[in-house]
Amino acid sequence: MIDRIAKKELLALCDQFKAVAVIGPRQSGKTTLTRNAFPNKPYVSLENPDTRLFAQDDPRGFLSQFPDGAILDEAQKTPQLFSYLQQILDESSTTGKFIITGSNNFLLQESIVQSLAGRIAYIKLLPFSVSELKAADIIPDNVNNFLIKGGYPPIYDQNIPPYKWHQNYINTYLEKDVRQIKNIINLSLFERFLRLCAGRVGQLLNMNSLGIEVGVDSKTIASWISILESSFVVYLLKPHHRNFNKRVVKMPKLYFYDSGLAAALLGIQNESQLDTHPVKGSLFENMIVVEMLKTRFNSGLSDNLFFWRDNVGNEIDILVDEAGALYPIEIKAGKTINNDYFKGIAFWNKLTDSTGGQIIYAGNEKQLRSNKINVYPWNNTEF
C-alpha cells in the first residue's frame, strides 16, 4: 500500500477535534486512508442500502452502536445523522471520536454547517501526488505517462489500463453523483459539457462561450460548473485581486483535479496521441497546479494559489499568496530550459519591484540561479 502524506495531518487533527471530515473525489483513497489510520475504529459504509436505511429511519439507534465512535463513509448520503452527531459530540470530551468521509463537498458541507460547525476539522484528500508515488518508487520518469495515468489509486493498485478506468469512472460519476446533486435528465448533454470543459483546461472560464457550444444558457453552465467543483472534478484558479495599476482579467481559469481524467475525456489513450495533441501543454500546466494543491491539502492548509494576467497578455501562471507576500511561479511544458522561460517572472518582478520566483518545467535538471529565479523539474518534491 502506498503511504499517504495526509495521514500525519489526519492523526494530528484527531488529537485536536472531536470529529474530522475527510473529503475528496470518489476513489481518491479516503476509505483506505481512514481505515489504515484508525484500524480499531468500526467502519460503516453508508453506500450500503440496508445500512443507509437504518441510519435514515432510526439515527439515534444507529449511532448508539458506536459508543466509542466510528468511521462513517460517504456520510453526505444520510444528512439526518448530523443533528444527532452534534448532541453526541457535545456530550463527549473525547477527541477524534468520529471520522466522516464524503465525495460530495456541497452536500456534506451543507450538513456540517447546519449541525457540526466548530466541532469538526477538515482535510481534503486528492488522488496520489508525485511525491507519494516517488516515495513508493513507482513514479514514471516519463511525464507523458503520468499525465495520462493521473493519480487515482485503483490505476496503480489494480493495474487497470488508465483509459478504461477513467471511462468507467466518468460513467459512474454521471449516473451517481450528478443525479444526486442535481437531477439532470439529459446526461448525454452534461457529458458533452464535461468533455468541452476538458478541452478548455488551463483557459479562462468563459461561461457564455461554453453555453453556446453546449446549447444551454450561462446560468445552466454556472450551475453545472458548481456540480463539478463540489464533486472534486474541476478546480477554478482565481485571479489575484491586486491589479498593480493595470487592468487585469477577472475570470477564473479552469483545471481538472486529475490530468488523467481530463486526458481520457479528450480521448487520449496513449503517449503518442498526447505528443501530437494541442492540449498537451495545458495538461502539463494542469498537473503542476494540482500537485501544488495536493501539497497544501495534505498538510491541512487552505488553497492560497492564484494567477495574474493583464489585459495585454502579460501573465504569471501561479501566484502563491503567503499572507500578502506574493511568490510567482511559471509552468513550462518544454524539456529544454531557454531564456524565454524567465520573461514572465522578470516582467512581474519589475512591475512589483520584487525579486525571485520559480519555474517548473518538463525536464529533469534543477538549477538554482543567482537571480533567485530557480528552475525545478516536474517530478521535484519541493513544491
Beta strands, then each sheet from edge to edge (+ up, - down):
strand 1: 19-23
strand 2: 43-45
strand 3: 70-73
strand 4: 98-102
strand 5: 120-124
strand 6: 234-237
strand 7: 253-256
strand 8: 305-309
strand 9: 315-322
strand 10: 325-332
strand 11: 357-361
strand 12: 373-377
sheet 1: 2+ 3+ 4+ 1+ 5+
sheet 2: 6+ 7-
sheet 3: 8+ 9- 10+ 11+ 12+
end
